[in-house]
Amino acid sequence: MEKNKKVTITIQGDKYTIKGNYSEEYINKIAKHVDNIMEQLSRSNPFMNKNMIAILCSLNLADQLYKVQENISQLEDKLLENEELSNLKKELEIAKDTAKFHLEKLREVQRKLTKENLELEKYKEMVKNYQNRIKENKLELDSARQTITELQNQVFDNQIEIVKMKKELDEYRQKEKFSKKNFSNQRGKK
């Protein structure tokens, strides 16, 4: 076994860096096994999300672990009866190491699943906040549009009023000119 080897693996399209005392070949083999289980589960029911697939994969691995542990127990019973105690003990240690490895992988997948679920909840909350902001902005925009329309109407009304006032002013000025002209003409006649 190699000491603290870092290996990058891919499971369901996501990359993970694994640090362990096993060879890169062995870690990749285990990762491929997990990926195959998850792929089979995904194909068997395409409506399952990654979380569901990871949970079912965990159950499958736990089942395998349980069976390995049962196998270990059976091997322990055989050890008492078997003359080849030394060979069976080695197999038992390997099975225990494999079981520990699978158990650690299971725990790691569960930790990552929990972390991803928390992150997903954060993103859902962010989306909800953005949706609320969009609604508020739409309301503000509608209110602003209504205010603009009202102001445009007032400007139009004021322009009409200004035109009327100019017309009245022009009429008043003409009347005044006419009155002054008449007044001047009447004075000139006297």
Backbone as JSON Lines, residues from 0, in Angstrom:
{"i":0,"aa":"M","n":[0.83,-1.19,0.0],"ca":[0.0,0.0,0.0],"c":[0.87,1.25,0.0]}
{"i":1,"aa":"E","n":[0.43,2.23,-0.74],"ca":[1.16,3.48,-0.82],"c":[0.7,4.39,0.31]}
{"i":2,"aa":"K","n":[1.54,5.31,0.7],"ca":[1.23,6.21,1.81],"c":[0.58,7.49,1.3]}
{"i":3,"aa":"N","n":[-0.6,7.81,1.83],"ca":[-1.31,9.07,1.59],"c":[-1.29,9.52,0.13]}
{"i":4,"aa":"K","n":[-1.7,8.65,-0.74],"ca":[-1.76,8.93,-2.17],"c":[-3.03,9.72,-2.46]}
{"i":5,"aa":"K","n":[-2.93,10.77,-3.28],"ca":[-4.1,11.55,-3.7],"c":[-4.49,11.1,-5.09]}
{"i":6,"aa":"V","n":[-5.77,10.77,-5.26],"ca":[-6.26,10.3,-6.55],"c":[-7.53,11.07,-6.88]}
{"i":7,"aa":"T","n":[-7.65,11.55,-8.1],"ca":[-8.87,12.23,-8.54],"c":[-9.74,11.21,-9.27]}
{"i":8,"aa":"I","n":[-10.99,11.12,-8.8],"ca":[-11.94,10.18,-9.4],"c":[-13.14,10.95,-9.91]}
{"i":9,"aa":"T","n":[-13.94,10.32,-10.76],"ca":[-15.16,10.93,-11.28],"c":[-16.33,10.0,-11.0]}
{"i":10,"aa":"I","n":[-17.34,10.55,-10.33],"ca":[-18.57,9.8,-10.05],"c":[-19.74,10.65,-10.49]}
{"i":11,"aa":"Q","n":[-20.54,10.11,-11.42],"ca":[-21.71,10.8,-11.96],"c":[-21.34,12.18,-12.52]}
{"i":12,"aa":"G","n":[-20.18,12.25,-13.14],"ca":[-19.75,13.47,-13.8],"c":[-19.09,14.48,-12.85]}
{"i":13,"aa":"D","n":[-19.1,14.23,-11.54],"ca":[-18.48,15.13,-10.58],"c":[-17.12,14.58,-10.17]}
{"i":14,"aa":"K","n":[-16.13,15.47,-10.06],"ca":[-14.78,15.03,-9.71],"c":[-14.57,15.17,-8.21]}
{"i":15,"aa":"Y","n":[-13.86,14.18,-7.65],"ca":[-13.53,14.17,-6.22],"c":[-12.06,13.78,-6.09]}
{"i":16,"aa":"T","n":[-11.4,14.37,-5.11],"ca":[-10.02,14.0,-4.81],"c":[-10.04,13.14,-3.57]}
{"i":17,"aa":"I","n":[-9.49,11.93,-3.7],"ca":[-9.47,10.95,-2.61],"c":[-8.04,10.84,-2.11]}
{"i":18,"aa":"K","n":[-7.88,10.83,-0.8],"ca":[-6.57,10.66,-0.21],"c":[-6.62,9.37,0.6]}
{"i":19,"aa":"G","n":[-5.71,8.46,0.31],"ca":[-5.75,7.2,1.03],"c":[-4.46,6.42,0.9]}
{"i":20,"aa":"N","n":[-4.48,5.27,1.53],"ca":[-3.3,4.41,1.56],"c":[-3.38,3.3,0.52]}
{"i":21,"aa":"Y","n":[-4.29,3.4,-0.42],"ca":[-4.45,2.37,-1.43],"c":[-3.88,2.87,-2.75]}
{"i":22,"aa":"S","n":[-3.64,1.93,-3.64],"ca":[-3.08,2.29,-4.94],"c":[-4.12,3.05,-5.75]}
{"i":23,"aa":"E","n":[-3.63,3.83,-6.7],"ca":[-4.52,4.59,-7.58],"c":[-5.43,3.64,-8.33]}
{"i":24,"aa":"E","n":[-4.91,2.52,-8.74],"ca":[-5.69,1.53,-9.48],"c":[-6.86,1.02,-8.62]}
{"i":25,"aa":"Y","n":[-6.57,0.73,-7.37],"ca":[-7.62,0.21,-6.48],"c":[-8.69,1.27,-6.2]}
{"i":26,"aa":"I","n":[-8.25,2.51,-5.93],"ca":[-9.21,3.59,-5.66],"c":[-10.08,3.83,-6.89]}
{"i":27,"aa":"N","n":[-9.47,3.83,-8.07],"ca":[-10.25,4.01,-9.31],"c":[-11.22,2.86,-9.5]}
{"i":28,"aa":"K","n":[-10.79,1.66,-9.15],"ca":[-11.66,0.48,-9.27],"c":[-12.89,0.63,-8.37]}
{"i":29,"aa":"I","n":[-12.67,1.06,-7.14],"ca":[-13.78,1.26,-6.19],"c":[-14.68,2.4,-6.68]}
{"i":30,"aa":"A","n":[-14.07,3.5,-7.15],"ca":[-14.85,4.63,-7.66],"c":[-15.69,4.2,-8.85]}
{"i":31,"aa":"K","n":[-15.11,3.39,-9.73],"ca":[-15.84,2.9,-10.89],"c":[-17.01,2.02,-10.45]}
{"i":32,"aa":"H","n":[-16.77,1.24,-9.41],"ca":[-17.83,0.38,-8.87],"c":[-19.0,1.25,-8.37]}
{"i":33,"aa":"V","n":[-18.69,2.29,-7.59],"ca":[-19.73,3.2,-7.08],"c":[-20.43,3.89,-8.25]}
{"i":34,"aa":"D","n":[-19.66,4.36,-9.22],"ca":[-20.23,5.05,-10.39],"c":[-21.14,4.11,-11.17]}
{"i":35,"aa":"N","n":[-20.72,2.84,-11.32],"ca":[-21.55,1.86,-12.03],"c":[-22.88,1.64,-11.31]}
{"i":36,"aa":"I","n":[-22.81,1.51,-9.99],"ca":[-24.05,1.32,-9.22],"c":[-24.97,2.52,-9.42]}
{"i":37,"aa":"M","n":[-24.4,3.72,-9.3],"ca":[-25.23,4.93,-9.44],"c":[-25.78,5.05,-10.87]}
{"i":38,"aa":"E","n":[-24.98,4.67,-11.86],"ca":[-25.43,4.72,-13.25],"c":[-26.58,3.74,-13.47]}
{"i":39,"aa":"Q","n":[-26.46,2.53,-12.93],"ca":[-27.53,1.53,-13.05],"c":[-28.81,2.03,-12.39]}
{"i":40,"aa":"L","n":[-28.66,2.63,-11.23],"ca":[-29.83,3.17,-10.53],"c":[-30.46,4.3,-11.33]}
{"i":41,"aa":"S","n":[-29.63,5.13,-11.91],"ca":[-30.12,6.26,-12.71],"c":[-30.88,5.76,-13.94]}
{"i":42,"aa":"R","n":[-30.33,4.72,-14.58],"ca":[-31.0,4.17,-15.77],"c":[-32.3,3.46,-15.4]}
{"i":43,"aa":"S","n":[-32.32,2.84,-14.22],"ca":[-33.51,2.08,-13.83],"c":[-34.69,3.0,-13.54]}
{"i":44,"aa":"N","n":[-34.42,4.23,-13.12],"ca":[-35.5,5.18,-12.87],"c":[-34.97,6.58,-13.19]}
{"i":45,"aa":"P","n":[-35.21,7.07,-14.42],"ca":[-34.65,8.36,-14.83],"c":[-35.24,9.56,-14.08]}
{"i":46,"aa":"F","n":[-36.29,9.34,-13.26],"ca":[-36.9,10.46,-12.54],"c":[-36.24,10.71,-11.19]}
{"i":47,"aa":"M","n":[-35.28,9.87,-10.83],"ca":[-34.59,10.07,-9.55],"c":[-33.53,11.15,-9.71]}
{"i":48,"aa":"N","n":[-33.42,12.01,-8.68],"ca":[-32.36,13.01,-8.69],"c":[-31.1,12.41,-8.09]}
{"i":49,"aa":"K","n":[-30.0,13.19,-8.12],"ca":[-28.71,12.68,-7.66],"c":[-28.76,12.28,-6.19]}
{"i":50,"aa":"N","n":[-29.53,13.01,-5.4],"ca":[-29.62,12.69,-3.98],"c":[-30.25,11.31,-3.78]}
{"i":51,"aa":"M","n":[-31.33,11.06,-4.5],"ca":[-31.99,9.76,-4.38],"c":[-31.06,8.63,-4.83]}
{"i":52,"aa":"I","n":[-30.36,8.9,-5.93],"ca":[-29.43,7.89,-6.47],"c":[-28.33,7.62,-5.45]}
{"i":53,"aa":"A","n":[-27.8,8.7,-4.84],"ca":[-26.73,8.53,-3.85],"c":[-27.22,7.74,-2.64]}
{"i":54,"aa":"I","n":[-28.46,7.98,-2.23],"ca":[-29.0,7.25,-1.07],"c":[-29.17,5.77,-1.43]}
{"i":55,"aa":"L","n":[-29.73,5.49,-2.61],"ca":[-29.9,4.1,-3.01],"c":[-28.55,3.41,-3.19]}
{"i":56,"aa":"C","n":[-27.58,4.15,-3.71],"ca":[-26.23,3.6,-3.86],"c":[-25.66,3.29,-2.48]}
{"i":57,"aa":"S","n":[-25.89,4.21,-1.53],"ca":[-25.42,3.98,-0.16],"c":[-26.06,2.73,0.42]}
{"i":58,"aa":"L","n":[-27.35,2.55,0.14],"ca":[-28.03,1.35,0.63],"c":[-27.43,0.09,-0.01]}
{"i":59,"aa":"N","n":[-27.16,0.16,-1.31],"ca":[-26.54,-0.99,-1.98],"c":[-25.18,-1.29,-1.39]}
{"i":60,"aa":"L","n":[-24.38,-0.24,-1.18],"ca":[-23.06,-0.45,-0.59],"c":[-23.16,-0.96,0.84]}
{"i":61,"aa":"A","n":[-24.14,-0.44,1.58],"ca":[-24.35,-0.93,2.94],"c":[-24.76,-2.4,2.9]}
{"i":62,"aa":"D","n":[-25.59,-2.77,1.91],"ca":[-25.98,-4.16,1.74],"c":[-24.76,-5.02,1.46]}
{"i":63,"aa":"Q","n":[-23.9,-4.52,0.55],"ca":[-22.67,-5.25,0.24],"c":[-21.8,-5.37,1.47]}
{"i":64,"aa":"L","n":[-21.71,-4.27,2.22],"ca":[-20.92,-4.28,3.45],"c":[-21.49,-5.29,4.44]}
{"i":65,"aa":"Y","n":[-22.8,-5.29,4.59],"ca":[-23.45,-6.24,5.51],"c":[-23.16,-7.67,5.07]}
{"i":66,"aa":"K","n":[-23.26,-7.92,3.77],"ca":[-22.97,-9.27,3.26],"c":[-21.51,-9.64,3.48]}
{"i":67,"aa":"V","n":[-20.63,-8.65,3.3],"ca":[-19.2,-8.92,3.54],"c":[-18.99,-9.22,5.02]}
{"i":68,"aa":"Q","n":[-19.66,-8.47,5.88],"ca":[-19.53,-8.72,7.31],"c":[-20.08,-10.1,7.68]}
{"i":69,"aa":"E","n":[-21.19,-10.48,7.04],"ca":[-21.72,-11.83,7.27],"c":[-20.72,-12.87,6.78]}
{"i":70,"aa":"N","n":[-20.12,-12.57,5.64],"ca":[-19.1,-13.46,5.09],"c":[-17.91,-13.57,6.05]}
{"i":71,"aa":"I","n":[-17.53,-12.43,6.62],"ca":[-16.44,-12.43,7.6],"c":[-16.81,-13.3,8.8]}
{"i":72,"aa":"S","n":[-18.04,-13.14,9.22],"ca":[-18.49,-13.94,10.37],"c":[-18.44,-15.43,10.03]}
{"i":73,"aa":"Q","n":[-18.87,-15.77,8.83],"ca":[-18.83,-17.18,8.41],"c":[-17.38,-17.66,8.32]}
{"i":74,"aa":"L","n":[-16.51,-16.78,7.81],"ca":[-15.09,-17.15,7.72],"c":[-14.49,-17.35,9.11]}
{"i":75,"aa":"E","n":[-14.9,-16.51,10.05],"ca":[-14.41,-16.69,11.42],"c":[-14.82,-18.05,11.97]}
{"i":76,"aa":"D","n":[-16.07,-18.45,11.66],"ca":[-16.54,-19.78,12.11],"c":[-15.71,-20.89,11.45]}
{"i":77,"aa":"K","n":[-15.42,-20.68,10.17],"ca":[-14.63,-21.7,9.46],"c":[-13.2,-21.77,9.98]}
{"i":78,"aa":"L","n":[-12.7,-20.62,10.44],"ca":[-11.33,-20.58,10.95],"c":[-11.15,-21.58,12.1]}
{"i":79,"aa":"L","n":[-12.16,-21.66,12.92],"ca":[-12.06,-22.57,14.06],"c":[-12.01,-24.03,13.59]}
{"i":80,"aa":"E","n":[-12.66,-24.28,12.48],"ca":[-12.74,-25.65,11.98],"c":[-11.63,-25.97,10.99]}
{"i":81,"aa":"N","n":[-11.07,-25.0,10.39],"ca":[-10.14,-25.2,9.27],"c":[-8.7,-25.26,9.75]}
{"i":82,"aa":"E","n":[-7.95,-26.11,9.1],"ca":[-6.53,-26.24,9.43],"c":[-5.72,-25.09,8.85]}
{"i":83,"aa":"E","n":[-6.2,-24.46,7.8],"ca":[-5.44,-23.38,7.15],"c":[-5.79,-22.04,7.79]}
{"i":84,"aa":"L","n":[-5.6,-21.96,9.07],"ca":[-5.92,-20.78,9.86],"c":[-5.23,-19.53,9.33]}
{"i":85,"aa":"S","n":[-4.0,-19.65,8.98],"ca":[-3.21,-18.51,8.54],"c":[-3.77,-17.89,7.25]}
{"i":86,"aa":"N","n":[-4.12,-18.71,6.24],"ca":[-4.67,-18.19,4.98],"c":[-6.02,-17.53,5.18]}
{"i":87,"aa":"L","n":[-6.87,-18.16,5.99],"ca":[-8.19,-17.57,6.22],"c":[-8.09,-16.27,7.0]}
{"i":88,"aa":"K","n":[-7.13,-16.19,7.89],"ca":[-6.95,-14.96,8.66],"c":[-6.58,-13.81,7.72]}
{"i":89,"aa":"K","n":[-5.71,-14.08,6.76],"ca":[-5.33,-13.06,5.78],"c":[-6.55,-12.6,4.98]}
{"i":90,"aa":"E","n":[-7.37,-13.57,4.54],"ca":[-8.59,-13.22,3.79],"c":[-9.52,-12.38,4.65]}
{"i":91,"aa":"L","n":[-9.61,-12.74,5.92],"ca":[-10.47,-12.0,6.83],"c":[-9.98,-10.56,6.98]}
{"i":92,"aa":"E","n":[-8.7,-10.36,7.11],"ca":[-8.14,-9.01,7.23],"c":[-8.41,-8.19,5.98]}
{"i":93,"aa":"I","n":[-8.25,-8.84,4.83],"ca":[-8.54,-8.14,3.57],"c":[-10.01,-7.76,3.5]}
{"i":94,"aa":"A","n":[-10.87,-8.68,3.89],"ca":[-12.31,-8.39,3.87],"c":[-12.65,-7.26,4.84]}
{"i":95,"aa":"K","n":[-12.0,-7.26,6.01],"ca":[-12.23,-6.19,6.98],"c":[-11.76,-4.85,6.41]}
{"i":96,"aa":"D","n":[-10.57,-4.86,5.79],"ca":[-10.06,-3.62,5.18],"c":[-11.0,-3.12,4.09]}
{"i":97,"aa":"T","n":[-11.48,-4.06,3.29],"ca":[-12.42,-3.68,2.22],"c":[-13.7,-3.13,2.83]}
{"i":98,"aa":"A","n":[-14.16,-3.78,3.88],"ca":[-15.39,-3.31,4.55],"c":[-15.16,-1.91,5.13]}
{"i":99,"aa":"K","n":[-14.0,-1.7,5.76],"ca":[-13.69,-0.38,6.3],"c":[-13.64,0.66,5.18]}
{"i":100,"aa":"F","n":[-13.01,0.27,4.08],"ca":[-12.91,1.18,2.95],"c":[-14.31,1.55,2.44]}
{"i":101,"aa":"H","n":[-15.17,0.54,2.26],"ca":[-16.54,0.79,1.79],"c":[-17.32,1.63,2.8]}
{"i":102,"aa":"L","n":[-17.1,1.35,4.07],"ca":[-17.8,2.12,5.1],"c":[-17.34,3.58,5.07]}
{"i":103,"aa":"E","n":[-16.06,3.79,4.92],"ca":[-15.55,5.17,4.86],"c":[-16.07,5.87,3.61]}
{"i":104,"aa":"K","n":[-16.09,5.14,2.49],"ca":[-16.63,5.72,1.26],"c":[-18.1,6.08,1.45]}
{"i":105,"aa":"L","n":[-18.83,5.2,2.1],"ca":[-20.25,5.45,2.37],"c":[-20.4,6.7,3.23]}
{"i":106,"aa":"R","n":[-19.6,6.81,4.25],"ca":[-19.67,7.99,5.13],"c":[-19.29,9.26,4.36]}
{"i":107,"aa":"E","n":[-18.28,9.14,3.52],"ca":[-17.85,10.29,2.73],"c":[-18.95,10.74,1.77]}
{"i":108,"aa":"V","n":[-19.58,9.78,1.12],"ca":[-20.68,10.11,0.2],"c":[-21.82,10.77,0.99]}
{"i":109,"aa":"Q","n":[-22.1,10.25,2.18],"ca":[-23.17,10.83,2.99],"c":[-22.82,12.25,3.42]}
{"i":110,"aa":"R","n":[-21.55,12.49,3.79],"ca":[-21.13,13.85,4.17],"c":[-21.26,14.8,2.98]}
{"i":111,"aa":"K","n":[-20.81,14.34,1.84],"ca":[-20.89,15.19,0.64],"c":[-22.34,15.45,0.26]}
{"i":112,"aa":"L","n":[-23.16,14.45,0.41],"ca":[-24.58,14.6,0.12],"c":[-25.2,15.64,1.05]}
{"i":113,"aa":"T","n":[-24.88,15.56,2.32],"ca":[-25.4,16.53,3.29],"c":[-24.91,17.94,2.94]}
{"i":114,"aa":"K","n":[-23.63,18.05,2.62],"ca":[-23.07,19.36,2.25],"c":[-23.76,19.92,1.0]}
{"i":115,"aa":"E","n":[-23.95,19.07,0.01],"ca":[-24.59,19.53,-1.23],"c":[-26.05,19.9,-0.99]}
{"i":116,"aa":"N","n":[-26.72,19.18,-0.11],"ca":[-28.11,19.53,0.22],"c":[-28.17,20.89,0.9]}
{"i":117,"aa":"L","n":[-27.21,21.18,1.8],"ca":[-27.17,22.49,2.45],"c":[-26.92,23.58,1.42]}
{"i":118,"aa":"E","n":[-26.0,23.32,0.5],"ca":[-25.7,24.3,-0.54],"c":[-26.92,24.52,-1.44]}
{"i":119,"aa":"L","n":[-27.6,23.43,-1.75],"ca":[-28.8,23.53,-2.58],"c":[-29.86,24.39,-1.89]}
{"i":120,"aa":"E","n":[-30.02,24.22,-0.59],"ca":[-30.98,25.03,0.17],"c":[-30.6,26.5,0.13]}
{"i":121,"aa":"K","n":[-29.28,26.79,0.22],"ca":[-28.84,28.18,0.13],"c":[-29.22,28.77,-1.22]}
{"i":122,"aa":"Y","n":[-28.98,27.99,-2.29],"ca":[-29.31,28.49,-3.64],"c":[-30.82,28.68,-3.8]}
{"i":123,"aa":"K","n":[-31.58,27.77,-3.22],"ca":[-33.05,27.92,-3.3],"c":[-33.48,29.21,-2.6]}
{"i":124,"aa":"E","n":[-32.87,29.5,-1.45],"ca":[-33.19,30.72,-0.72],"c":[-32.78,31.96,-1.52]}
{"i":125,"aa":"M","n":[-31.61,31.88,-2.19],"ca":[-31.17,32.99,-3.02],"c":[-32.15,33.23,-4.17]}
{"i":126,"aa":"V","n":[-32.59,32.15,-4.81],"ca":[-33.55,32.26,-5.92],"c":[-34.85,32.89,-5.41]}
{"i":127,"aa":"K","n":[-35.29,32.44,-4.24],"ca":[-36.53,32.98,-3.66],"c":[-36.37,34.48,-3.4]}
{"i":128,"aa":"N","n":[-35.22,34.88,-2.86],"ca":[-34.97,36.3,-2.61],"c":[-34.95,37.1,-3.91]}
{"i":129,"aa":"Y","n":[-34.3,36.55,-4.95],"ca":[-34.27,37.23,-6.24],"c":[-35.68,37.35,-6.84]}
{"i":130,"aa":"Q","n":[-36.47,36.3,-6.68],"ca":[-37.84,36.35,-7.2],"c":[-38.63,37.44,-6.48]}
{"i":131,"aa":"N","n":[-38.45,37.54,-5.16],"ca":[-39.14,38.59,-4.4],"c":[-38.68,39.97,-4.83]}
{"i":132,"aa":"R","n":[-37.37,40.11,-5.07],"ca":[-36.86,41.4,-5.54],"c":[-37.43,41.76,-6.9]}
{"i":133,"aa":"I","n":[-37.52,40.76,-7.77],"ca":[-38.07,41.0,-9.11],"c":[-39.53,41.46,-8.99]}
{"i":134,"aa":"K","n":[-40.3,40.81,-8.11],"ca":[-41.69,41.22,-7.91],"c":[-41.76,42.66,-7.41]}
{"i":135,"aa":"E","n":[-40.89,42.99,-6.43],"ca":[-40.88,44.35,-5.89],"c":[-40.5,45.35,-6.98]}
{"i":136,"aa":"N","n":[-39.49,45.0,-7.78],"ca":[-39.07,45.9,-8.87],"c":[-40.17,46.08,-9.9]}
{"i":137,"aa":"K","n":[-40.9,44.99,-10.19],"ca":[-42.01,45.11,-11.14],"c":[-43.08,46.05,-10.61]}
{"i":138,"aa":"L","n":[-43.38,45.93,-9.3],"ca":[-44.38,46.81,-8.7],"c":[-43.91,48.27,-8.76]}
{"i":139,"aa":"E","n":[-42.63,48.49,-8.43],"ca":[-42.08,49.84,-8.49],"c":[-42.11,50.37,-9.92]}
{"i":140,"aa":"L","n":[-41.77,49.51,-10.88],"ca":[-41.77,49.9,-12.28],"c":[-43.18,50.25,-12.74]}
{"i":141,"aa":"D","n":[-44.15,49.43,-12.36],"ca":[-45.54,49.73,-12.73],"c":[-45.99,51.06,-12.11]}
{"i":142,"aa":"S","n":[-45.61,51.28,-10.85],"ca":[-45.97,52.53,-10.18],"c":[-45.31,53.71,-10.9]}
{"i":143,"aa":"A","n":[-44.04,53.54,-11.27],"ca":[-43.32,54.61,-11.97],"c":[-43.95,54.88,-13.33]}
{"i":144,"aa":"R","n":[-44.32,53.81,-14.02],"ca":[-44.99,53.99,-15.33],"c":[-46.3,54.75,-15.17]}
{"i":145,"aa":"Q","n":[-47.05,54.4,-14.13],"ca":[-48.32,55.08,-13.89],"c":[-48.07,56.56,-13.58]}
{"i":146,"aa":"T","n":[-47.05,56.83,-12.77],"ca":[-46.72,58.22,-12.44],"c":[-46.3,58.97,-13.69]}
{"i":147,"aa":"I","n":[-45.49,58.32,-14.54],"ca":[-45.05,58.96,-15.8],"c":[-46.26,59.25,-16.68]}
{"i":148,"aa":"T","n":[-47.17,58.3,-16.78],"ca":[-48.38,58.51,-17.6],"c":[-49.19,59.69,-17.06]}
{"i":149,"aa":"E","n":[-49.35,59.74,-15.73],"ca":[-50.1,60.84,-15.12],"c":[-49.41,62.18,-15.38]}
{"i":150,"aa":"L","n":[-48.07,62.19,-15.26],"ca":[-47.33,63.43,-15.52],"c":[-47.42,63.83,-16.99]}
{"i":151,"aa":"Q","n":[-47.38,62.85,-17.89],"ca":[-47.52,63.16,-19.31],"c":[-48.91,63.75,-19.58]}
{"i":152,"aa":"N","n":[-49.91,63.17,-18.94],"ca":[-51.28,63.71,-19.1],"c":[-51.36,65.14,-18.56]}
{"i":153,"aa":"Q","n":[-50.71,65.37,-17.4],"ca":[-50.73,66.73,-16.84],"c":[-50.0,67.71,-17.78]}
{"i":154,"aa":"V","n":[-48.85,67.26,-18.33],"ca":[-48.11,68.11,-19.26],"c":[-48.99,68.43,-20.47]}
{"i":155,"aa":"F","n":[-49.67,67.4,-20.99],"ca":[-50.55,67.61,-22.15],"c":[-51.67,68.59,-21.79]}
{"i":156,"aa":"D","n":[-52.29,68.35,-20.6],"ca":[-53.36,69.27,-20.16],"c":[-52.82,70.69,-19.99]}
{"i":157,"aa":"N","n":[-51.61,70.81,-19.43],"ca":[-51.0,72.13,-19.24],"c":[-50.7,72.79,-20.59]}
{"i":158,"aa":"Q","n":[-50.26,72.0,-21.56],"ca":[-49.98,72.56,-22.89],"c":[-51.27,73.08,-23.52]}
{"i":159,"aa":"I","n":[-52.36,72.31,-23.34],"ca":[-53.65,72.76,-23.87],"c":[-54.07,74.05,-23.18]}
{"i":160,"aa":"E","n":[-53.88,74.09,-21.87],"ca":[-54.23,75.28,-21.09],"c":[-53.39,76.48,-21.53]}
{"i":161,"aa":"I","n":[-52.08,76.22,-21.79],"ca":[-51.19,77.3,-22.25],"c":[-51.66,77.82,-23.61]}
{"i":162,"aa":"V","n":[-52.04,76.91,-24.5],"ca":[-52.53,77.33,-25.83],"c":[-53.79,78.18,-25.67]}
{"i":163,"aa":"K","n":[-54.7,77.72,-24.78],"ca":[-55.93,78.5,-24.54],"c":[-55.61,79.88,-23.99]}
{"i":164,"aa":"M","n":[-54.67,79.9,-23.02],"ca":[-54.32,81.19,-22.4],"c":[-53.65,82.12,-23.43]}
{"i":165,"aa":"K","n":[-52.81,81.55,-24.31],"ca":[-52.18,82.37,-25.34],"c":[-53.25,82.95,-26.27]}
{"i":166,"aa":"K","n":[-54.22,82.09,-26.59],"ca":[-55.3,82.55,-27.47],"c":[-56.1,83.67,-26.79]}
{"i":167,"aa":"E","n":[-56.39,83.49,-25.49],"ca":[-57.13,84.52,-24.75],"c":[-56.3,85.8,-24.66]}
{"i":168,"aa":"L","n":[-54.98,85.6,-24.43],"ca":[-54.09,86.76,-24.33],"c":[-54.05,87.51,-25.66]}
{"i":169,"aa":"D","n":[-53.93,86.74,-26.75],"ca":[-53.92,87.38,-28.07],"c":[-55.24,88.12,-28.31]}
{"i":170,"aa":"E","n":[-56.36,87.49,-27.95],"ca":[-57.66,88.15,-28.13],"c":[-57.75,89.42,-27.27]}
{"i":171,"aa":"Y","n":[-57.25,89.31,-26.04],"ca":[-57.28,90.46,-25.14],"c":[-56.42,91.59,-25.72]}
{"i":172,"aa":"R","n":[-55.23,91.23,-26.24],"ca":[-54.34,92.25,-26.81],"c":[-55.0,92.91,-28.02]}
{"i":173,"aa":"Q","n":[-55.68,92.11,-28.84],"ca":[-56.34,92.69,-30.0],"c":[-57.48,93.6,-29.57]}
{"i":174,"aa":"K","n":[-58.19,93.17,-28.55],"ca":[-59.28,94.03,-28.05],"c":[-58.71,95.33,-27.5]}
{"i":175,"aa":"E","n":[-57.58,95.18,-26.79],"ca":[-56.96,96.37,-26.19],"c":[-56.48,97.31,-27.3]}
{"i":176,"aa":"K","n":[-55.86,96.76,-28.35],"ca":[-55.4,97.57,-29.47],"c":[-56.6,98.26,-30.12]}
{"i":177,"aa":"F","n":[-57.63,97.44,-30.28],"ca":[-58.83,98.0,-30.89],"c":[-59.42,99.1,-30.02]}
{"i":178,"aa":"S","n":[-59.44,98.87,-28.71],"ca":[-59.97,99.87,-27.79],"c":[-59.12,101.12,-27.82]}
{"i":179,"aa":"K","n":[-57.81,100.97,-27.82],"ca":[-56.92,102.13,-27.85],"c":[-57.08,102.88,-29.16]}
{"i":180,"aa":"K","n":[-57.22,102.13,-30.23],"ca":[-57.38,102.75,-31.54],"c":[-58.7,103.53,-31.57]}
{"i":181,"aa":"N","n":[-59.74,102.94,-31.06],"ca":[-61.04,103.61,-31.0],"c":[-60.98,104.83,-30.09]}
{"i":182,"aa":"F","n":[-60.31,104.65,-28.96],"ca":[-60.18,105.74,-28.01],"c":[-59.4,106.89,-28.65]}
{"i":183,"aa":"S","n":[-58.32,106.55,-29.37],"ca":[-57.51,107.58,-30.05],"c":[-58.33,108.24,-31.14]}
{"i":184,"aa":"N","n":[-59.09,107.46,-31.87],"ca":[-59.91,108.0,-32.95],"c":[-61.0,108.91,-32.38]}
{"i":185,"aa":"Q","n":[-61.56,108.53,-31.26],"ca":[-62.62,109.34,-30.66],"c":[-62.02,110.63,-30.09]}
{"i":186,"aa":"R","n":[-60.86,110.61,-29.57],"ca":[-60.21,111.82,-29.05],"c":[-59.86,112.75,-30.21]}
{"i":187,"aa":"G","n":[-59.43,112.11,-31.3],"ca":[-59.03,112.92,-32.44],"c":[-60.26,113.61,-33.07]}
{"i":188,"aa":"K","n":[-61.42,113.05,-32.95],"ca":[-62.64,113.61,-33.51],"c":[-63.14,114.73,-32.63]}
{"i":189,"aa":"K","n":[-62.84,114.76,-31.38],"ca":[-63.33,115.77,-30.49],"c":[-62.59,117.0,-30.72]}
